C-alpha cells in the first residue's frame, strides 16, 4: 500500500540529496569568500581559495648582482645572492625565457666564457667566472617560486580603517535597526485590528494589503522622493526610515494578520469577558503568542534593508558620511577591481551580520512562515 500516513516516501533519498546540493551551493561560495578575505593579493592571483592550505607557485625573474657585487674566492670571481623572499623556496629555475624551468634546485648551468650558475632550493644562487665580471646589469634568473600558505588579518584592518567601511558599517546599522523596528510596531497593531476587531471596510483593507504586495517599489521611488522634498524631509535618515517602513508594511501586515487569525479565539474571548481592553489583549496575549511571526518578518526586513542599495541611493545620498555598506562595495568594485583581497574582506564584513541574524533566528522563521501560510480568516 502506498500514500498511507506514517509510511516513508520512496523518493526520500532524492529529497535529501537535493537538499544537500542546495546547502553546498550556498555554503561553498561563502566559505571561499571567507578564506579569500584572509589571503594576500599575491596568493589570490596565483591560486584558488581551495589551495590556500598548500604552497602556491608563481613564476617570474630576478636579476643577479653586477660587477660591483663580485668577490674573488679560491681563484674564481663569485657573485652570490637570493632570488626569493624570506620563507619562500623554488621548485625550478632557468636562464632563458624560452625555458624558465630548465633546471631543478641544486643543478649547475654552464654559461658562456666558463661561467657557471647554481640555484639552491632556498633561493640562494652562486654565479662564478674564471675571469672578472664586467657587466653593469645583472643577468636574469627565471624562477618558479613556492610560497608557503599564509593568512593575514591586514585586509580587515585596512577595510575597516582606510577604505571607509567602518563608517559605512555604522551607517548601515543606523538605517537597518529603525527600518526593521518601526514597520514591526505599526504592522503588529494593524494586523491585530484586521484579525480581531470588527469595523466597516475591514475586508477591503485586507484586500488592499494583498494588492500592495505585488506593486514594484520602483514605481514609488520618484514620487515618494518628491513628496519628501516637498514636506522638507529631503535626503536623510528619517526619509529612508519612512521609505523602508512603507515598502515593508504590506508583507508585515499580511504575515502577522494571517498568524494572529490562527490564534485560539477562546483565549481572546475570555480576556474580553474578564474586562480586558483591546490594548491589554494585544500587549499581554497577542504579542507573546505572535513572537514567531514577528521574528520571521524581522529577519526578512533586516536582510532586505541591510542588503539594499537602490533605496539607500535614492533617499540617503552618496556622500562619504552617508554611504551604506552596499554603496561602499560598489565604489570599491569601481576603484579597486584588481584588489580581490580587499573586495573579499569587504564583502564578508557585509554578509557577516545578516548571517548571524539568520542563523540565530531561523527556527522562528520556519514557525512563523508555516503558521502564517495555512491559517487565515
C-alpha positions in Angstrom: 0.0 0.0 0.0 1.2 3.5 -0.8 0.3 7.0 0.2 -0.5 5.9 3.8 0.1 8.4 6.6 3.2 7.4 8.5 4.9 5.4 5.7 8.2 6.6 4.3 8.2 8.0 0.8 10.2 6.1 -1.8 12.0 9.1 -3.1 13.1 10.5 0.3 16.7 9.9 -0.8 16.2 12.2 -3.8 14.8 14.9 -1.5 17.8 14.5 0.9 20.3 14.7 -2.0 18.6 17.8 -3.4 18.7 19.5 0.0 22.3 18.6 0.4 23.2 20.0 -3.0 21.3 23.3 -2.2 23.2 23.6 1.1 26.6 23.0 -0.7 25.7 25.5 -3.5 25.1 28.1 -0.8 27.9 27.2 1.6 30.8 26.7 -0.7 30.9 30.2 -2.2 30.6 31.7 1.3 33.4 29.6 2.6 35.5 30.6 -0.4 34.8 34.3 0.3 35.8 33.8 3.9 39.1 32.1 3.1 40.0 34.7 0.3 39.4 37.5 2.8 42.4 36.3 4.8 44.8 35.8 1.9 47.1 38.5 0.4 47.0 39.7 -3.1 49.8 37.5 -4.5 48.2 34.3 -3.2 44.8 35.2 -4.6 46.3 35.9 -8.0 48.3 32.7 -8.2 45.9 30.1 -6.8 42.3 29.4 -5.9 41.0 29.6 -2.4 40.7 25.8 -2.2 44.5 25.6 -2.4 45.0 28.1 0.4 46.3 25.3 2.7 49.0 24.3 0.3 52.1 26.1 -1.1 51.4 28.1 -4.2 53.6 28.6 -7.2 54.4 31.8 -9.1 56.8 32.5 -11.9 59.0 35.4 -12.5 62.6 36.5 -12.7 65.1 38.5 -10.8 68.4 39.9 -11.8 71.7 38.7 -10.4 74.3 41.0 -9.0 76.6 43.2 -11.1 80.3 43.5 -11.4 80.2 45.7 -8.3 79.0 42.7 -6.2 81.7 40.2 -7.2 84.3 38.9 -4.8 87.4 36.8 -5.6 87.4 33.4 -3.8 89.7 30.5 -4.5 90.7 31.7 -8.0 87.1 32.4 -9.1 85.1 35.6 -9.3 81.9 35.0 -7.4 78.5 36.8 -7.2 76.1 35.5 -4.6 72.6 36.5 -3.6 69.0 35.3 -3.1 66.2 35.1 -5.7 63.4 34.7 -3.2 61.9 36.4 -0.2 62.1 35.1 3.4 60.2 31.9 3.9 60.0 31.1 0.1 61.6 28.3 -1.9 61.9 27.4 -5.5 60.8 24.3 -7.4 62.6 25.1 -10.7 64.7 27.8 -12.3 66.2 28.8 -15.7 68.3 31.4 -17.5 66.1 31.8 -20.6 62.5 33.0 -21.0 62.0 30.1 -23.6 62.6 27.5 -20.8 62.2 29.2 -17.4 62.1 25.9 -15.6 65.0 24.1 -17.3 66.9 23.3 -14.1 65.9 21.8 -10.7 67.2 23.3 -7.4 70.8 22.4 -6.9 71.6 22.0 -10.6 74.5 23.8 -12.2 74.1 25.7 -15.5 77.1 26.1 -17.8 77.1 29.6 -19.3 79.4 31.3 -21.8 83.0 32.1 -21.1 83.3 29.4 -18.5 80.7 31.0 -16.2 78.6 28.7 -14.0 75.3 29.3 -12.2 73.6 27.3 -9.5 70.5 28.0 -7.5 69.6 26.2 -4.3 66.1 25.2 -3.1 66.1 28.0 -0.6 66.7 30.6 -3.4 70.4 31.2 -2.8 72.3 31.5 -6.1 76.0 31.4 -6.9 77.4 32.7 -10.1 81.1 32.0 -10.8 83.5 33.0 -13.5 87.3 32.4 -14.1 87.6 35.9 -15.4 86.4 39.2 -13.9 82.8 40.2 -14.4 82.4 43.4 -16.3 78.6 43.7 -16.8 76.8 46.7 -15.2 73.4 44.9 -15.4 72.8 41.6 -13.8 71.7 38.6 -15.8 68.1 37.4 -15.5 67.4 34.3 -13.4 63.9 32.9 -14.0 62.3 31.1 -11.0 59.2 29.1 -10.1 58.8 30.2 -6.5 57.0 28.2 -3.9 55.2 30.4 -1.3 54.0 28.7 1.9 50.4 29.1 2.9 49.9 32.3 4.9 46.9 34.1 6.3 46.6 37.7 7.5 44.1 40.0 9.1 45.5 43.1 7.5 42.8 43.0 4.9 40.1 43.6 7.6 42.2 46.3 9.3 42.6 48.1 6.0 38.9 47.7 5.1 37.6 48.9 8.4 40.0 51.8 8.5 41.5 53.2 5.3 38.8 52.0 3.0 36.0 53.7 5.0 33.9 50.5 5.6 33.9 51.2 9.3 31.8 54.3 8.9 29.6 52.6 6.3 29.1 49.7 8.8 27.7 52.2 11.4 25.6 53.9 8.7 24.1 50.6 7.7 23.2 49.8 11.3 21.7 53.3 11.7 19.4 52.6 8.7 18.6 49.0 9.3 17.6 48.9 13.0 14.9 51.6 12.9 13.8 50.4 9.4 13.2 47.0 11.0 11.6 48.0 14.3 9.2 50.7 13.0 7.3 48.6 10.5 7.0 45.7 13.0 5.4 48.1 15.6 3.0 49.5 13.1 2.2 46.2 11.4 1.5 44.5 14.7 -1.2 47.0 15.6 -2.7 46.9 12.1 -2.6 43.1 11.9 -4.4 42.8 15.3 -7.1 45.2 14.2 -7.6 43.4 10.9 -7.7 40.0 12.6 -9.8 40.5 15.7 -11.5 43.9 15.6 -14.9 44.3 13.9 -15.2 47.6 11.9 -16.6 48.6 8.4 -14.3 48.1 5.5 -12.0 45.5 7.1 -12.3 43.1 4.2 -11.4 45.9 1.7 -8.3 46.9 3.8 -7.2 43.2 3.8 -7.6 43.1 0.0 -5.7 46.4 -0.4 -2.8 45.0 1.7 -2.7 41.9 -0.5 -2.8 44.0 -3.6 0.1 46.2 -2.4 2.3 43.0 -2.2 2.6 42.8 -6.0 3.3 46.5 -6.6 7.0 47.1 -7.5 8.6 49.5 -5.1 10.5 51.1 -8.1 7.2 52.7 -9.1 7.1 54.7 -5.9 10.7 55.8 -5.6 10.5 59.1 -7.6 7.0 60.2 -6.4 8.0 59.4 -2.8 11.3 61.3 -3.1 9.4 64.3 -4.5 7.0 64.1 -1.6 9.9 64.0 0.9 11.4 67.1 -0.7 8.0 68.9 -0.7 7.5 68.4 3.0 11.1 69.2 3.9 12.5 65.7 4.7 14.9 65.7 1.8 17.6 63.1 1.9 18.4 61.8 5.3 17.9 59.0 7.8 14.3 60.0 8.6 13.4 59.8 4.9 14.9 56.4 4.4 13.4 55.0 7.6 9.9 56.1 6.4 10.6 54.7 2.9 11.6 51.3 4.2 8.7 51.3 6.5 6.2 52.0 3.7 7.8 49.3 1.4 7.8 46.7 4.2 4.4 47.2 5.7 2.3 45.2 3.2 4.2 42.0 3.8 4.4 42.6 7.5 0.7 43.2 7.9 -0.2 40.2 5.7 2.1 37.8 7.5 1.2 39.0 11.0 -2.5 39.1 10.3 -2.6 35.6 9.0 -0.7 34.4 12.0 -2.9 36.2 14.5 -6.1 34.9 12.9 -5.0 31.4 13.7 -4.6 32.1 17.5 -7.2 30.4 19.8 -10.3 32.5 19.8 -11.3 31.2 23.3 -8.3 33.0 24.9 -9.2 36.3 23.4 -12.9 36.0 24.2 -12.2 35.0 27.8 -10.0 38.1 28.2 -12.7 40.3 26.9 -15.2 38.7 29.3 -12.8 39.4 32.1 -12.8 43.1 31.2 -9.5 43.4 29.4 -9.3 46.2 26.9 -8.2 45.7 23.3 -4.7 47.2 24.0 -4.3 44.9 27.0 -5.3 41.8 25.0 -2.9 42.9 22.3 0.0 43.6 24.7 -0.4 40.7 27.1 -1.8 37.9 24.8 -1.3 38.6 21.1 2.3 39.9 21.2 3.7 37.0 23.2 1.9 34.4 21.1 2.9 36.1 17.9 6.6 36.2 18.6 7.5 33.6 15.8 5.7 35.6 13.2 7.3 38.8 14.4 10.7 37.2 14.4 10.2 35.8 10.9 9.3 39.2 9.5 12.2 40.9 11.4 14.6 38.5 9.6 13.1 39.3 6.2 13.1 43.0 6.8 16.6 43.1 8.3 18.1 41.2 5.5 16.4 43.2 2.8 17.3 46.6 4.3 20.9 45.6 5.1 21.5 44.4 1.5 19.6 47.3 -0.1 21.4 49.7 -2.4 18.6 51.2 -4.6 16.5 52.8 -1.8 19.6 53.9 0.1 21.0 55.6 -3.0 17.7 57.4 -3.7 16.7 58.5 -0.2 20.1 58.8 1.6 22.6 60.0 -1.0 26.2 59.2 -1.9 28.2 61.5 0.4 31.1 59.7 2.1 29.5 60.1 5.5 26.1 58.7 4.2 27.2 55.7 2.2 25.9 52.3 3.4 27.9 49.2 3.0 26.5 48.2 -0.3 27.4 51.7 -1.6 30.9 51.3 -0.4 31.2 47.9 -2.1 30.0 49.5 -5.3 32.7 52.1 -5.1 35.4 49.5 -4.3 34.4 47.5 -7.3 34.9 50.6 -9.5 38.2 51.8 -8.0 39.8 48.5 -6.8 38.7 45.9 -9.3 42.1 44.2 -9.0 42.3 44.2 -5.2 40.4 41.0 -4.7 41.6 40.6 -1.1 40.0 44.0 -0.2 36.8 43.1 -2.0 36.6 39.7 -0.3 37.1 41.2 3.1 34.6 43.9 2.5 32.0 41.5 1.1 32.4 39.2 4.1 32.1 42.0 6.6 28.9 43.0 4.7 27.3 39.5 4.9 28.6 38.5 8.4 25.8 40.4 10.3 22.9 39.0 8.1 24.3 35.5 8.5 24.4 35.9 12.3 20.9 37.2 12.4 19.6 34.5 10.1 21.2 31.6 11.9 20.2 32.9 15.4 16.5 33.3 14.5 15.9 30.7 11.8 13.7 28.5 14.0 11.3 31.4 14.4 11.4 32.0 10.7 10.1 28.5 9.9 7.5 28.5 12.6 6.2 31.9 11.6 6.0 31.2 7.9 4.3 27.9 8.2 1.7 29.2 10.6 1.0 32.3 8.5 0.7 30.3 5.3 -2.0 27.9 6.3 -4.2 29.9 8.7 -6.4 32.7 7.8 -9.9 34.1 8.0 
